[in-house]
Amino acid sequence: MTEYRENHEAPGNDESSGFIEDVQVDWKEYSIEDYVSFVIFWVLGAVVFAQFFSRYVLNDSIAWTEEIARYLLIAVAFAGAPIAVRKNTHIHVEFFYRFINRSLARFLSVLVDLIRIVFFAYASWLSWKIIKIMKLQYMVALNISMAWIYGLVFAGFLLMTFRAVQVAVTHWRRGYSCLDYRPEENALS
């Protein structure tokens, strides 16, 4: 598939003959969680639109849309969180790593990777325990067990654990992470 983007360079540039240039999309960059969160997001959009349309246009709101929209928002968050783990873009503090020596920065980086894996694994275990408890609880508007919602949370944490292990292995094999990477040291060698 081709994506288009405007070219804001001066007219007459030899590289571009128009205002729009083709940008190739590499579908291999995307993983299963990207597609799942994309689908959930658009289902959420459709449900919220149905809620808006029924409430403000038809003057008779659909009862289940508000509750389902809330659960779909939870689902899109836990489907999208593994994307941030895979890309290593969850929020973290890099400031102090610039002022400590490289060996301490490397040690702390490995420690952060290990703590992240343990945290996600523990959260997976806790959400698994909650699924067992919530089997008898049902949604207010629909006759669906709340265990399904917590199952989505469990799947998200499980996938985050898996992605955190992948990221940690990549950091260990590469010898650095974004926290302890110093481009000025690598440029000199």
Contacts in CASP RR format, 6 or more apart in sequence:
PFRMAT RR
TARGET T0000
AUTHOR 0000-0000-0000
METHOD contacts of the structure
MODEL  1
MTEYRENHEAPGNDESSGFIEDVQVDWKEYSIEDYVSFVIFWVLGAVVFA
QFFSRYVLNDSIAWTEEIARYLLIAVAFAGAPIAVRKNTHIHVEFFYRFI
NRSLARFLSVLVDLIRIVFFAYASWLSWKIIKIMKLQYMVALNISMAWIY
GLVFAGFLLMTFRAVQVAVTHWRRGYSCLDYRPEENALS
1 25 0 8 1.000
1 27 0 8 1.000
2 22 0 8 1.000
2 23 0 8 1.000
2 24 0 8 1.000
2 25 0 8 1.000
3 22 0 8 1.000
3 23 0 8 1.000
3 24 0 8 1.000
3 25 0 8 1.000
4 20 0 8 1.000
4 21 0 8 1.000
4 22 0 8 1.000
4 23 0 8 1.000
5 20 0 8 1.000
5 21 0 8 1.000
5 23 0 8 1.000
6 19 0 8 1.000
6 20 0 8 1.000
7 16 0 8 1.000
7 18 0 8 1.000
7 19 0 8 1.000
7 20 0 8 1.000
7 21 0 8 1.000
9 15 0 8 1.000
9 16 0 8 1.000
31 83 0 8 1.000
31 86 0 8 1.000
33 79 0 8 1.000
33 80 0 8 1.000
33 82 0 8 1.000
33 83 0 8 1.000
33 86 0 8 1.000
33 159 0 8 1.000
34 83 0 8 1.000
36 79 0 8 1.000
37 76 0 8 1.000
37 79 0 8 1.000
37 80 0 8 1.000
37 83 0 8 1.000
40 72 0 8 1.000
40 75 0 8 1.000
40 76 0 8 1.000
40 79 0 8 1.000
41 76 0 8 1.000
43 72 0 8 1.000
44 69 0 8 1.000
44 72 0 8 1.000
44 73 0 8 1.000
44 75 0 8 1.000
44 76 0 8 1.000
47 65 0 8 1.000
47 68 0 8 1.000
47 69 0 8 1.000
47 72 0 8 1.000
48 65 0 8 1.000
48 69 0 8 1.000
50 62 0 8 1.000
50 65 0 8 1.000
51 61 0 8 1.000
51 62 0 8 1.000
51 65 0 8 1.000
51 66 0 8 1.000
51 69 0 8 1.000
54 60 0 8 1.000
54 61 0 8 1.000
54 62 0 8 1.000
54 65 0 8 1.000
55 61 0 8 1.000
63 141 0 8 1.000
64 141 0 8 1.000
64 142 0 8 1.000
66 141 0 8 1.000
67 139 0 8 1.000
67 140 0 8 1.000
67 141 0 8 1.000
67 142 0 8 1.000
68 141 0 8 1.000
68 142 0 8 1.000
71 139 0 8 1.000
71 149 0 8 1.000
74 149 0 8 1.000
74 152 0 8 1.000
74 153 0 8 1.000
75 149 0 8 1.000
75 152 0 8 1.000
78 152 0 8 1.000
78 153 0 8 1.000
78 155 0 8 1.000
78 156 0 8 1.000
78 157 0 8 1.000
79 152 0 8 1.000
79 156 0 8 1.000
81 156 0 8 1.000
81 160 0 8 1.000
82 156 0 8 1.000
82 159 0 8 1.000
82 160 0 8 1.000
82 162 0 8 1.000
82 163 0 8 1.000
84 90 0 8 1.000
85 116 0 8 1.000
85 120 0 8 1.000
85 160 0 8 1.000
85 163 0 8 1.000
85 164 0 8 1.000
85 167 0 8 1.000
86 163 0 8 1.000
86 166 0 8 1.000
86 167 0 8 1.000
88 167 0 8 1.000
88 177 0 8 1.000
88 178 0 8 1.000
92 112 0 8 1.000
92 179 0 8 1.000
94 178 0 8 1.000
94 179 0 8 1.000
97 105 0 8 1.000
97 108 0 8 1.000
97 109 0 8 1.000
97 179 0 8 1.000
97 180 0 8 1.000
98 182 0 8 1.000
100 108 0 8 1.000
102 180 0 8 1.000
102 182 0 8 1.000
102 185 0 8 1.000
105 179 0 8 1.000
105 180 0 8 1.000
106 175 0 8 1.000
106 176 0 8 1.000
106 180 0 8 1.000
108 179 0 8 1.000
108 180 0 8 1.000
109 171 0 8 1.000
109 176 0 8 1.000
109 177 0 8 1.000
109 179 0 8 1.000
109 180 0 8 1.000
110 168 0 8 1.000
110 171 0 8 1.000
110 172 0 8 1.000
112 177 0 8 1.000
112 179 0 8 1.000
113 164 0 8 1.000
113 167 0 8 1.000
113 168 0 8 1.000
113 171 0 8 1.000
113 172 0 8 1.000
113 177 0 8 1.000
114 168 0 8 1.000
116 164 0 8 1.000
116 168 0 8 1.000
117 161 0 8 1.000
117 164 0 8 1.000
117 165 0 8 1.000
117 168 0 8 1.000
120 157 0 8 1.000
120 160 0 8 1.000
120 161 0 8 1.000
120 164 0 8 1.000
121 161 0 8 1.000
123 157 0 8 1.000
123 160 0 8 1.000
124 154 0 8 1.000
124 157 0 8 1.000
124 158 0 8 1.000
124 160 0 8 1.000
124 161 0 8 1.000
127 150 0 8 1.000
127 151 0 8 1.000
127 153 0 8 1.000
127 154 0 8 1.000
127 157 0 8 1.000
128 154 0 8 1.000
130 150 0 8 1.000
130 153 0 8 1.000
130 154 0 8 1.000
131 147 0 8 1.000
131 150 0 8 1.000
131 151 0 8 1.000
131 154 0 8 1.000
132 147 0 8 1.000
134 145 0 8 1.000
134 146 0 8 1.000
134 147 0 8 1.000
134 149 0 8 1.000
134 150 0 8 1.000
135 145 0 8 1.000
135 147 0 8 1.000
136 145 0 8 1.000
137 145 0 8 1.000
137 146 0 8 1.000
137 147 0 8 1.000
138 144 0 8 1.000
138 145 0 8 1.000
138 146 0 8 1.000
139 145 0 8 1.000
139 146 0 8 1.000
171 177 0 8 1.000
END
